[in-house]
Amino acid sequence: MGIEQFNYSFFFNNLINAKIQNKNFSVELENNFAIPIQKHTANVKFVKKPGTYDNVDGLISSKKYKIFLCIKVADCVPIYIYDKQNEFYGLVNSGWRGTKNKIIINALNILINDYKSLPENILIAIGPHIKKCCYEVDWDVAQYFSCITKNNHNKWLLDLSQEIINDIQTFKIPIDNIFQSDICTYESLKCESFRRDGEKSKRMTGIITYDK
């Protein structure tokens, strides 16, 4: 297991570097990283300098600050955000708790309401995550979502990415501005998966930055 990297910069016309690295990739503060201390919250913070940020699962910044934003994932949904006009960018970790509590809406509210980004200028890439085919949950989780189907085992299959896309489209961001990876982390042995491997699973590192 262990990818070298998946790169989604092409979706942003290579104006920004957006990728997910393998488990061996190390993140160092001296390399200008902003690092969230993730706790499966819906908290998103606009950052202007590198460092660690406690109790947040999403970061947003601007080209002028030249910061690397990163998150750690192993089944949760990594969401890359880019405003091509104002040159803002963001990275969000959205597991079921973050999706339930609308972390993507919180991130987009910062861009659109606080920094006046226009929906038509926002591009969003949804990276590898556990897909509906493999994300079996009980009703205690399923009850919070609309994108669910019941299977033959009396469980529910949860489609996190469709929930997220539905939230994105409440801002009238064009569907063509949204990219979704077809990689399921549970199925692909190139990816880390907590659901598949349990405590022995490691994490992949999502990164977005202007620095190539």
Helices and strands as residue ranges (DSSP letters): E 5-7, G 9-12, E 17-21, G 29-31, E 33-37, E 44-46, E 51-54, E 58-62, G 63-65, E 68-73, E 77-83, E 88-94, H 96-100, H 103-109, I 110-114, G 119-121, E 122-126, E 136-137, H 139-142, E 148-150, E 156-158, H 160-168, G 169-171, G 175-177, E 178-180, H 194-197, G 198-200, E 204-209
